[in-house]
Amino acid sequence: MPKHFRTLTGWLCRAAIATLVGAAGQCAHADDAALESCFRGYLDELFQLRPYEATQLGDHRFDHLLEDLSAPARAAWREQTRRALEALPRQVDLAQLSPAKQVDYHIYRRHLENSLWMADHFRPFEEDPRLYNEYLNDSVFLVLAQSSLPRETNVSNAMARIRLLPQVVAAARRNLTHPPRPVLETAIRQTLGALAFYERDIYEVAGVKGAAAAALRSAIQPVLPVLRDYQEFLQKDLMARATGEWRIGREKFAAKLERTLDLGLGAEELLAEAEREFARVGSELYIIARQLWGVYYPGITLPPDDPDGRREATRLVMEKVAQEHGRPEDLVKDARATVAQIKQFIAQSDFLKLPEPDRCRIIEMPEFQRGNSVAYMNSPPPLDHQAAGFYAISPPPRDWDAGRVKSLLEEYNRHMLQILTIHEAYPGHYVQHEYANRHASLLRRVLASGVYVEGWAVYTEQTMLDQGYGAGKLALRLNQLKFYQRAVANAILDHRMHCGDMTDEQALDFLVRQAFQSEGEARLKIIRAKQSSVQLSTYFAGRTALYRLRQQIQREMGDQFSLGRFHEAVLAEGPVPVKYLPELVRRRLGLAGRDQAKPASRPPANLF
């Protein structure tokens, strides 16, 4: 692990990019087609072994099938990955690739290496019952809700999969050993949602009536008792042995983080960077809160200007702002209302060119997908160019009491809901994925970097307001900073919970008292931190790399810099690991080959 932060530009340009793009004037690209063919062959074999993964990516040839989830079958998955990695240098000559395809080559190789490492160090099919819910629920839902094939075909494929669900349940019963209790508790809630889906909601999603609905019902009825028995198995048999450890430990966390971020950055370094940023954002929050104090607390003296007083003032102002929310039954409708004004601003400000046609649908989150977050973006899959994307919003669950509902609405008030829509849809995840799906490289479309994807969404939140969205409304800025502070807190929480012994009480105090989150939101985040590792760190790492790259390019181009063209250049490269972006974006903006002997053109700021 490196001992010091490195400038992203220096490290990337001297080490990674120099190797990947080769010397100037290189023109032998004979193996470009070979790499594409090699990757297509890998996908074809992968999809035959893992049909649900094909569906997720938009290849519908196997929508009527489901994976064999037995231990021997999963061993075959690993063997396929090993053979692909071993064959890659024989099938493709790296030196004969164009600069862009050399990047693709390294992305592919890194994906295979990481897949093998994950298979060797984690046992999700033995320890995570939520995985089986993806096959029980999502595999059918995606076929019905997202596939662009004719409805009759989708319903037929869904029924074929429904008939295979008892095999998934049988595999879960065989494979699951000692899951961590927090993971199992979420799986139980999701399975209850699955029962509701098959008992009621599936007919609306499928859009069938009459004879077609009767045929679907005949496929579902034999499966319902199996799902009910599985629910009882989870609640009783498996809960009795839910003794697994959710913390992955310092050594494994550091190795996984390095592989995921792919920035040459160590876990301790990222933690230190996040802690510095957390303190900086806290100061900005107080500045905004102090300006709003007299609006919400007229005639009342501002608390003392010391650490406790600043936190108290910020908290009190946030509590007032949080009261500006809608009704629980209007949460999805309110989210839809934010979209029009956000899209209008993007177009008028030349923030970037929005993709056409717009295939983003705003829906109520299905019950079986609830449990960890209030919203998600299920983007259009890269292999089905006619498919829609879903910005899903989760209303308060039916079994929540009035206090929990109130807390949720306060957390996602009218201001925060706009920031959430910026992140998830416009110009965040949905727009980014639409750009990615139009990239010529199949490999880049399929092997998206999570650091890039999450980093872009977080980056857009502040940048939209910086460019004038919201007309300078302080309540909106306060919520944007709070949402960004949440991303920074994610990285801190991720590290401290998995590398140390942070308790639930300590995590709750950190999130509520220091990060100003509601108790309900904080408890959901603690659950999520226990059910994942490293992913919570990608938001902050990706946003920081993109934000600092923007500063570099802007300084370098001076008056010629266009924010909209910069954003389009970043998106046009596809969701590559962020370490490749400096050189790729410079080339796309026509900066490659400029006189590099002018040090004044390079800002001194470190980007990891």
PyMOL commands that set and color helices and strands:
alter all, ss='L'
color gray80, all
select helices_A, chain A and resi 8-21+32-49+51-57+71-91+94-96+99-121+124-127+130-145+151-175+181-206+210-220+223-240+250-261+267-296+307-322+328-349+367-369+402-411+414-424+429-437+442-446+450-466+474-499+504-514+519-531+535-560+563-572+578-588+599-601
alter helices_A, ss='H'
color red, helices_A
select strands_A, chain A and resi 360-364+375-378+389-393
alter strands_A, ss='S'
color yellow, strands_A
deselect
rebuild
show_as cartoon
